[in-house]
Amino acid sequence: MDAAREDVVAAVINYNTAPLTLACVASLREAGIERILVLDNASAEADFAALRDGLAAEPRARLVRSGENQGFARGSNALIAEALADPACARVLLVNSDAVVEREGLAECLARMRSEGCDLMGGRMLKPAAPGAAPEVDSLGIALYRSLLASNRKSTEEVYLGPTGGLAVYSRRFLEEVASRHGHVFDPSYFCYAEDTDLCVRARLLGYAAGYCDRVVAYHRGQASNAGRYDDFILYHGIRNSIWMLAKSMPAPILLMHLPWVVALHGGIVVRHVRQGRARTLWRLYRDALAGLPAVLRARRAVQASRRVTLRELRAHIDPRFYETRFLGGALRELFRGSP
């Protein structure tokens, strides 16, 4: 097996996606990953049974079941802690359960991580294509825009913040230091969404290098545990957590410098989602974001005290665009059409 894969432990979270999780594990095995940890996040009994039975003959995979849905953040933290308990583990590979890894792309990604000395690494993820159609870009990592809201990076012309949690490799030294300094790897209060952006910002504050491999590393179905829908759950957690990320991880001078763009963005969010009938969800997310600020600001002290980079160095990782161009264009067309 390739030496670049010998020290890697893969971590996958299953939530009612057993067939896809089994395909993901099979692709990791074919890619040469020797140890795979799978957490079942309190799936339905039938889904867990299918997962358990499917992994029974897979010696490389270890299945753990949680009695409660821990979300992506806490679930990933548990898997990372178990991976690092093995002294041979030098890197942890996080993969979404609805992604299928490409053998050669993953090999190149891991090899470049080692040769370039990066502590965080991501790669090109595509959406599976219909027969005869060209595959569409799903994610080229995370981009953090001038409005200080992040999105999946769709073009290599956009500034790269770091890897998305759907496909990311982290070094042991980074994981151990961030957990020691900040009390966790992923912030467990987030549950899911924006926790990977928060981790990338904190990694940049600590001065860690994030690399990117533009070769296809995985095909990603996307939001399979949520039936592919953008719903109130995603809106609530995504925007609430993005507010907490700014309050905890963004230095005050950058916040002040970008404040007009932040206000404009949230104004647009309110207008758009009120028109879509989500006023109740908006009220709840902003109320809960404000209610959580005291705890977030307490956590901020440790995060900001650990900063080892200048403001100029951190701003270099923020894309000058207001927000992701295609998404913003669609939202504006929707607004001026006069219908949701």
JOMO-V46979 format. One record per residue. N is the residue number from 1. RES is the residue in one letter. OMEGA is omega in radians with two decimals (* if undefined). Layout:
n: <N,N>
res: <RES,RES>
omega: <OMEGA,OMEGA>
This chain:
n: <1,2,3,4,5,6,7,8,9,10,11,12,13,14,15,16,17,18,19,20,21,22,23,24,25,26,27,28,29,30,31,32,33,34,35,36,37,38,39,40,41,42,43,44,45,46,47,48,49,50,51,52,53,54,55,56,57,58,59,60,61,62,63,64,65,66,67,68,69,70,71,72,73,74,75,76,77,78,79,80,81,82,83,84,85,86,87,88,89,90,91,92,93,94,95,96,97,98,99,100,101,102,103,104,105,106,107,108,109,110,111,112,113,114,115,116,117,118,119,120,121,122,123,124,125,126,127,128,129,130,131,132,133,134,135,136,137,138,139,140,141,142,143,144,145,146,147,148,149,150,151,152,153,154,155,156,157,158,159,160,161,162,163,164,165,166,167,168,169,170,171,172,173,174,175,176,177,178,179,180,181,182,183,184,185,186,187,188,189,190,191,192,193,194,195,196,197,198,199,200,201,202,203,204,205,206,207,208,209,210,211,212,213,214,215,216,217,218,219,220,221,222,223,224,225,226,227,228,229,230,231,232,233,234,235,236,237,238,239,240,241,242,243,244,245,246,247,248,249,250,251,252,253,254,255,256,257,258,259,260,261,262,263,264,265,266,267,268,269,270,271,272,273,274,275,276,277,278,279,280,281,282,283,284,285,286,287,288,289,290,291,292,293,294,295,296,297,298,299,300,301,302,303,304,305,306,307,308,309,310,311,312,313,314,315,316,317,318,319,320,321,322,323,324,325,326,327,328,329,330,331,332,333,334,335,336,337,338,339,340>
res: <M,D,A,A,R,E,D,V,V,A,A,V,I,N,Y,N,T,A,P,L,T,L,A,C,V,A,S,L,R,E,A,G,I,E,R,I,L,V,L,D,N,A,S,A,E,A,D,F,A,A,L,R,D,G,L,A,A,E,P,R,A,R,L,V,R,S,G,E,N,Q,G,F,A,R,G,S,N,A,L,I,A,E,A,L,A,D,P,A,C,A,R,V,L,L,V,N,S,D,A,V,V,E,R,E,G,L,A,E,C,L,A,R,M,R,S,E,G,C,D,L,M,G,G,R,M,L,K,P,A,A,P,G,A,A,P,E,V,D,S,L,G,I,A,L,Y,R,S,L,L,A,S,N,R,K,S,T,E,E,V,Y,L,G,P,T,G,G,L,A,V,Y,S,R,R,F,L,E,E,V,A,S,R,H,G,H,V,F,D,P,S,Y,F,C,Y,A,E,D,T,D,L,C,V,R,A,R,L,L,G,Y,A,A,G,Y,C,D,R,V,V,A,Y,H,R,G,Q,A,S,N,A,G,R,Y,D,D,F,I,L,Y,H,G,I,R,N,S,I,W,M,L,A,K,S,M,P,A,P,I,L,L,M,H,L,P,W,V,V,A,L,H,G,G,I,V,V,R,H,V,R,Q,G,R,A,R,T,L,W,R,L,Y,R,D,A,L,A,G,L,P,A,V,L,R,A,R,R,A,V,Q,A,S,R,R,V,T,L,R,E,L,R,A,H,I,D,P,R,F,Y,E,T,R,F,L,G,G,A,L,R,E,L,F,R,G,S,P>
omega: <3.11,-3.12,-3.12,-3.11,-3.04,-3.05,-3.05,2.97,3.12,-3.13,-3.09,3.10,3.10,2.97,3.12,3.12,-2.99,-3.13,3.13,3.12,3.11,3.08,3.10,3.14,3.13,3.14,3.09,3.09,3.13,3.12,3.05,3.10,-3.02,-3.12,-3.09,3.10,3.14,3.07,2.98,-3.00,3.11,3.07,3.03,-3.05,-3.11,3.14,3.12,3.13,3.11,3.12,3.14,-3.12,-3.13,-3.13,-3.06,-3.11,-3.12,-3.06,-3.11,-3.03,3.03,-3.10,3.05,3.11,3.06,3.10,3.10,3.07,-3.09,-3.05,-3.12,-3.02,-3.13,3.13,3.11,3.11,3.13,3.13,3.12,3.12,3.12,3.12,-3.09,3.06,3.06,-3.11,-3.12,-3.10,3.09,-3.11,3.10,3.12,3.04,3.12,3.04,-3.09,-3.13,3.08,3.06,-3.05,3.04,-3.02,-3.04,3.11,3.11,3.12,3.13,3.13,-3.13,3.13,3.13,3.08,-3.14,-3.04,-3.12,3.10,3.14,3.10,2.98,-3.09,3.07,-3.12,-3.09,3.05,3.12,3.01,3.09,-3.06,3.00,3.14,3.11,-3.13,3.09,3.12,-3.12,3.10,3.04,-3.13,2.99,-3.07,-3.08,2.96,3.07,-2.97,-3.11,3.09,-3.13,2.94,-3.10,3.06,3.01,3.10,-3.07,-3.09,3.09,3.05,3.11,-3.10,-3.09,3.05,-3.12,-3.06,2.99,3.14,3.10,3.08,-3.08,3.02,-3.13,3.12,3.10,-3.05,3.09,-3.11,-3.13,-3.11,-3.10,3.10,3.14,-3.06,-3.01,3.08,3.14,2.94,3.01,-3.13,-3.06,-3.14,-3.11,-3.05,3.05,-3.11,3.12,3.10,3.10,3.06,3.13,3.14,3.12,3.11,3.13,3.06,3.11,3.08,3.13,3.10,3.13,3.14,3.08,-3.12,-3.12,3.08,-3.04,3.05,3.13,-3.13,-3.10,2.97,-2.96,3.12,3.05,3.06,-3.11,3.14,3.12,3.12,3.07,-3.06,2.90,-3.02,-3.11,3.14,-3.14,3.11,-3.10,-3.06,-3.10,-3.09,3.08,-3.09,3.10,3.07,3.12,3.12,3.13,-3.09,-3.09,-2.88,-3.08,3.11,-3.05,-3.14,3.11,3.08,-3.12,-3.13,-3.08,-3.03,3.13,-3.14,3.11,3.13,3.12,3.13,-3.08,3.01,3.10,3.11,-3.12,-3.11,-3.07,-3.01,2.96,3.11,3.13,3.09,-3.09,-3.11,-3.14,3.12,3.10,3.12,-3.09,-3.08,3.13,3.06,-3.10,3.07,3.12,-3.13,-3.13,-3.06,3.12,3.12,3.13,-3.12,3.03,3.11,-3.11,-3.08,-3.12,-3.10,-3.11,3.10,-3.10,-3.06,-3.14,-3.12,3.08,3.08,3.11,3.13,3.13,-3.13,3.10,-3.13,3.11,-3.13,-3.10,3.10,3.12,3.11,-3.10,-2.88,-3.07,3.12,-3.13,3.12,3.11,3.13,3.14,3.10,3.12,-3.12,-3.06,3.03,3.12,3.07,-3.14,*>
